[in-house]
Each structure stands twice: as structure tokens, then as C-alpha cells.
């Protein structure tokens, strides 16, 4: 299953609508410091340009697949950085009325002079609907075609400034500006989770938060497609999210230029343009983002994970999101990535590897397998536990600080026995 689909499944489970066999991929949903809420489900894919407006992170979810599927398997991490950048929870902009044609017109007015093709867009509210070429079969991320009302305002084009065709897209939504997801959308991810060339975030004069990420469609860079993303969240909860590529499509198109066409400054100007704020002026903004029942906070997860580590391990990087935390440790023998997830209501999930049942009914799956993200020589050690209450605690360790990079040591920094002891610790049952 492609990563972006795994991520979508993860988000649906977060929304209490997962089937037990779906792959959560919570680590990959995670942390653009990304979690995603990781997290990154694609709500809008326009003309091959992913405007990741998810339910979990580009600005949010950027973890890396430490959680298993319904068979106990974990996310294979084959997805794109833009899906990892598929973001945290945002909502459709109720109270907004804009047509697809107006969205496209607004985008074109903000681009430098150049050749334009493949114009597509969606509107919202009474004036909504999809542009003629943007039906659900054209890569518009499930946006209805045939004149049906569409869920959120989006626009995308293929733009050529004479140096090569490139896909550029933008999408508008709303989000609780004080929520965890909003913070993740505009926080740079750890390089232990996401490979990128440059990332910067800042608070603007009006209180808006802005992030620019210049990364890659594929974290392992197996293709040369670059994905540059700019995200703005205003104090009123309006989110403006734009992506550009150095190819005429996000996937399946040959790279046409070295870099995407817009500079970082131009991407910032694009998402901060007043026209998007005017478009969203009547939007009903969600407040008080709900916390999934039974899921501990990312901060508490990180604190307790670090406290559980044996002496002699130096933490060189760390990150967290609700129900997930990771650290990169080094004992002088090389870096090692360690991540843990806590998930409620997972009592019926199947575990992989060697499975035993403890006297108290807790099921334990222990597995050692090769890494699945492309790093040469990477191994993945995992202990997956499910209490009789349905609480799942799964911890994984790698012999590298980044799964996309080659192994830095022969084995992970923690033994299987140490991983098992951490996963079975009673503290995860009451942690909040």
C-alpha cells in the first residue's frame, strides 16, 4: 500500500473510523516536528500538486512508520515527503463562498510572468464547484467534478518561466490556531524524520506563523523531484498551504528543472497575499482542537521515553506528537533512532513476529527485520504489545539516526529485552 494511503488510514483511525486491519503508520503521520498529526493525509491533490491539508503533517506529521499494520507490519515508508508533510487536523472552511474560477484567477495574479497550462481549481460554498478539468479522475484528490459543490478552495497550474514546466498549487482551510496540529504545520521537522535541504519558520508582524520547507517528494531521493512548501496560519485560524515542484506533476513526470520556479521569498509572498485572507474572511474557524481519548500528550510521551532509556545513551535529537515520541541517541558507537506509540482501542490487532501472551493477558509481538525506507544496512527491531484493555504500546529501534540513511552501527542502541521492558511499563496505561 502506498505511504500516502497508509497515512490516510492512520488519520481515519485517529478519527475513530479505522478498520482494525488498517495500517496506522503513526510514526510516519507524525512530526514535521510532524505529526503529522504526521501528520499528513492528503485532502487536496490538485493537478498533481499535493496541497496537503490533512487530518493528522506537512507542518505536522513527520514521523517514520514505527507502528504496524493489521498484520503487525509497519508502514513501509515508501511515501512522499509531501505526504509526510501531509498535515495535522484542519477543517473545511464553512462560511466561505468562492468559485474555482476565482481561485485560479487569484493564483495566476500572484505568479510571475510565464506560460500557464493545466489550470484546475475547486471552490467552496454556494459559489463552489470544480473547474472543468478537475474531476475526481484527474488527480484532484477526490474533489467532486461535474459541477458538484467541492469541499475547500484550491487552485493549481503548470507554470513555465522559460526554464521548465512546474506544478504549483495552493489550498485554503481553517484550523484551531491554538491547537497542536496548527503548531505542527508551521514547525520544521527533525532531520531524523524528514530529509530536506532547508526549513525555516517564523512569527510574522501580524501574529501569523509561517514555515518554508524545501525538501523532496521522496525522502530517500530515489527520484530528483523536489517539493517546496510554504504554510501560513493566521491568528484567526486561516491556513494557506502551497506546494511547488521542479516537474509538471508531483509524481509520474520527468524533472524539468533543477529547482521549483518560485524562490522562498516568492513562496512567502504567495501564501501571505491579502486575497486569501479576504477569501476566507467569513470562515467559521474551529476552536479547541479535541484530544483523542486515551492518547497521551506528545510532551509526556517524550519525557517518559527519555526517562526509560538506560544510562550511557546521549540524546542528540527528539520530537513528539500526541501519542508518539522519538529520540535519536548515541552511545559513542553511532546514532540510533527509537520511537514509541501509544494507541487506545487496538485490542483486535494482529501482531507480527514471535507472539506470546503474558499471564495478565497482554499479547507481545517481537520482530527483527530489515529497514523499509531505503537506508543501506538498516535493521528494524520492534516490540508490539496489546493490553487486555485494548491499549497498544509499540516501540521500535533502528541502527541509524534516519531510516533513509545508511546504518551507522551494527545493531540498534537498545536490545530487544530493553525494548520489551519499556513497552510493558505500567506507566503508559495512566500517562496523559
N, C-alpha and C positions, 0 to 999 in steps of 0.2 A: 504494500500500500504506500503511495507517495506520502512524503512527510506532511505536505500541507493538508492532506486528508486526515492523517493521524492527528494533526493539531486540531483540526475541526472537531474530530471525535473527542479530543481531550476537553475542548471547550463545552461541548454538549454535555459531557459528564459533569463538568463543573456546574452546569445549569440544571443538574438533576434529571437530564433526559438521555443519559448514555445507556446503551445496552451493555450488560455486564461484559460481553466479549469485545467491546470496542477498545482500541488501543489508546490509553490516556496520554502518553507522550508528555507527561507533565514537565519533565526536565527540559524538553525542547520547547514547551509552551512558554517557558519561563522567562527570562531575565534580560531584558535589554538593560538591564541591571535589575532583564526581560524579559520579564514574565509578563513574558509572556504570559501579566497573566498572559509569559511565554509566549503572552503570551501571546500569539498571533493567529487568529482564524481569519481567513480572507472573506470579508463581507463584500468587497467590491473588487472585481478584476476587470479593468476596462481596457479594451483593445490591447490585450496582452500586457497592460501596465497594471501591476497589482497595487491598489491603494489599500493597504492592509488596515482595515478598520475593524478590528476583531472583537471577539467577545472575551478573550482572555488577556504580546507582544511585541510590534517592532519597537516602539518605545517601551514596550513592556516585556513580553515574554522572550527570553533568550536562553533558556536552559538547554539541556542537551540530551534528552532521551534516556533517563535512567530508570524510567518506570516501564513495567511490562505491559504487554497486550493481554487479551483474554486468555492466551495460552501461556502467560507468564513471560512472553517475549517482550523486549523493549523496543522503543522506537528506533528505526534504523538510521535516522538522521540523514536520510537521503534528500531531504527537502532543501528549500532555498533559504537564504538568509532573509529574504523578504517575508517568508512565512514565519520566520523566527522573528521576525520583526513583525509578525502578524500580531497585532496588539492586544491589549487588555480590553476590558469591557467598555464599549461606547454604545450609544443608542441611536436609533433613527431620529432624525430631527423633527419632532412633532411641532406643528405651528409654522412650518416653512412652506412657502409656495414659490417654486421656481421651475422653469421648463428645462428640458435637456438642451434645447437650442440656446437658451440664455447662458447655461453653464459653459457650453462650448465657446460661445462668443466671449464670455468673460475670460476664459483661459487664453484664447487667442490674443486678446487685447494686452495680455501681460507678457507675452513671449516676444523675443527679439525678431526682427525681420527674417524670414526664411520660408522654405517651401513646406506647405501643410498638406497632409493626406490622412485618410482613415479617421475622420472626425467621428467621435462617438461620445454619448453622454446619457445621463439619466437625470430626471427631475424629481421633485418631491411635492407632496400636497396636491391640491386641485390642479395646479399647473404642471404636474409631474408627467411621467411617461418617459419612454426611451426614445433616443434618436433613431432614425430609420435603419441604421446599420448595426444596432446594438442589441439585438435579441439574445435570448439565453444561449443560442448556439454559436455565438460569435465571440465567446471569451469574455463575456461581460459579468462573469461571476454570479450567474443565476438571476440577474436582473431581468424582469419580465419584458418581453418585447410586444409587438403588436399593439402599441398604444396603451397598455395597461399601466396603472399607477406604479411607479418604482419606489424603492424604499429609501434612497438617500441621494442627494445631489452629487453627481460625479461628472467628470469630463476627461477625455483623453484624446491625444492626436499623435500622429507620427510627424516629427518635426525634422527638417533638414536645413542646416545653415550653410550648406555647401561642403561640409566636412564629413557627411554621412548621416543617414536617417537614424532617428532615435525616438523611442516611445516615451511620452511624458503624460502623466495622469495626475488628477487631483480629486479628492473626495472630502465631503463635509459631513460632520456628525456632531453629536453632543456627548458630554461625559461629565461625571461629577468632578469638578475641578479640585476638590479636596481629597478625592479617593486615591487608593493605592494604584489603581490602573492608570490614572492620569499621570502620576509621578513616574511610572514605568515607561510610558510612552515618550517622555521627554528626558529620560536619563540614559546616558551612554552605557552600553553593556560591557561586561567584563570580556576581555580578550580570551579568557579561558573558555568562554562560551561562544563568542562570535568573532570571526576573523574579519577585520576591516582595516582600511588604511588611515581613516581619520574620523573622529567623532568629537563634537563639541556641543555643550548645552549652556544655556544662559537664561536669566530672567530679564525681560525687556523693560523699558521705562514704564509701560502701562501695566506691568504686573503679569503679562503673558509669559509663558515658558516656551522656549524654543530649543529644538535639537536638530542638528545636521549630522547624518551618518553617511559616510562614503565607504561602501562595502561592496560585496559581491553577491550575485544571485545564488551561487553555490559556495557554502563555507569552505569546502575543500578546493575551490578554484579549479575544478575539473573542466570548466568552461570559462572563457575570458569575459563573460557577461558581468558588467558592473551594475550595481544597484545603488543609486544615491537617493537618499530620502530626507525630506525636511518635514518636521511636525511642529505645529503650533497649537497650544492650548491657552485660551484666554481666561481671565478671571471669572468670566460668566459661563465657562464650560463649553465654549465652541471649540471644536477641534478641526483643524485644517491639515490635511495629510497629503503630501505629494511625493511621487516617485519618478525617477528618470533613469533610463538605461542607455548604454552605448550600443544599442541594437534596436531595430524597429519593433521588437517584441520582447517581452520578459523572458520567454522560453521559445525554443524551436526556431530561432532566427540567428543568422550568422552575425557576429560582431561587425559593426560597420565603421567603428572609430575607436580611438584609444580610450577616451573618456566620454561620459554623457555630455551633452552640449551646454547645459547651464552651469555656471560656476556656483560655488557655495553662496556667494553674496546674492546671485540671481535667484537661487532657490529660496533664500530667506525672503527676498522681496516678493516672490511669488506667493508664499503662504501667508505673509503678513499684509497683503494688499487689503485695503478697506472694503473692496467689493465683496469679499467673502463674509466679512462681519455684517455688512448690510444685508446680504442674502439670508443670513442666519439670525437677523435681529429679532424675529418673533419666535424663535425656537424655545420650546419648553426644555429646560436643562435638568437632567436628573440630579438629585441630591442624595447624600448619604448612601454611598455605594454599599450594598449588603455584603456581609462576610459569610461565605459558605459555612453552614452549620457543621460543627465538628472539625473544622480545619484550623489549625493553629496559625498564628501570625508568622510571617517570614522572619521577623526580627527575633522572636522567641525560638524559632527553629534554628536559626544561625547561632544564637547564643548557646543553646544546648548541644548542638553538634560540635562546636569548638570545645565545650566543656567535656565532651565524651572522648576526645582524642587522647591517645597515650602521650606521655612525655617524650620530648625529643623531636616532635613534629612542629616545624615553624610554618605558620600560616602566611602565605605570600599573596593570596587573593581570596576573595569571598564575595558572596552575593546571596540574595534570598527573595522570596515572594511568598504569599500566603500558602502554607502547606509544603513549602520547598526551601531548601537551603543547600549551598555548596561551599566548599573550600578547596583551595589548591594548597597543598602542603609540600614541604621539602625537608627531608631529614639529612641533607647533605649527599644523598645518593640520587637526586633527581626529583623533579616535580611529579606530583600525583593528584589527580582530580578526584574528589569524594563528594557525592551528593546524596541527599536523603529526601524522601517524600512521605507525607502522612496523608492518607485518604480515608474518609469515612465511607460507610455503606459499600464495602467491597467484598462482602462475605462469600460471594459465589464465584469469585475469580479463580481461574486455574493457575497454578504455579508451575514454573519450569525448573528443569534440573533435577537434583535429588530432593524429593519431597518427604518430609517426616511430620508427624503430629505429636506434639508435646502432651504431657498428662493433663494440662489445663485446657486442651482442645485447640491451642494455637497451631496453625499449619505453617511450616517453614520450608521454603524452597531455596536451595543453594546451587548456584550455577557459575561456571567459569567458561568464558567463550571469547572469541576474537572480537576486537572492536569493530564497529559497523559504520564509522564515519570517514574512513579512508586513511587514517594515520598508520604509517608503516610500523608493524610490530606491536600494535596496541592490543592489550588484553583487557577484558571487562570482567570483573568479579562482582557478583551480586548476591545479596541475601534478601529474600522477599518473605514477609511474614504477614499473616492474617489472623487477628484475634477472633474469638467466638462472637464478639460484639460487631464484627464486620470492619473493624479498624485495620487498615493496611499500612504497614511501615516497611518501606523498601529502601535499601541503601546499596550504593554501588561505588566501586573504586576502580581507577584506571592507572596504568603505568605511564601516564603522560599528564601534563597540565592542561592539554587541549586535545580533544579527540580527533581533531582534523590534522594534528601534527604528529610526527613520528614519536615512538616511545622514547622516554627519557631515562628509563630504568627497566630492569628485567621484570619486576613484579610491582603491583600497587603497594603503597606505603602501609596499608592495613592488611592483616591476614584475614582469611575467611572467618576464623574464630572471633577476631576482634569486630568484624562487621556484624556477625551474628549477635554478639553481646550488646552492641549498640542498638540494633533493630529490636531486640527483645526487652530493652529497658522499659520499665513501667512508666517512666516519666512522659512518654509520648501519649499515654492514654488520658492524661489530665492537662497536658500543655495547652495553653490558649494564647 
